[in-house]
Amino acid sequence: MRDILDDIERWRHDGRRIAVARVVDVEGSGPRDPGASMAVSEDGEVAGSVSGGCVEGAVVGEALRILHGDQRPRLVTFGYSDDDAFAVGLTCGGTIHLFIEPLDW
């Protein structure tokens, strides 16, 4: 989380809304451990990583839906078997569970 604080502070200073996604659980193999965080500004800027690239785009999409939609936090799950992940060019399999929420100042 510390690696994204400078970006969060800059976006906050600019008056932008922000959502934060955090890995809360991993089943099987996963690219990042629980606690890994990503921040997304309302205009789509990203800081940090929750998957090393495997599902980053989908996480950004979920964060933007929260910021531009109902503002409710949610738990989202992304998963691939190791074979399916390898087939589409991902280096990880397993399932990651993320909690995504808007920051409320």
Secondary structure, DSSP 8 states (H G I E B T S, - for coil): -GGGHHHHHHHHHTT--EEEEEEEEEESS-SS-TT-EEEEETTS-EEE-SSTTSSHHHHHHHHHHHHHTT---EEEEEEE-HHHHHHTT-S--EEEEEEEEE---
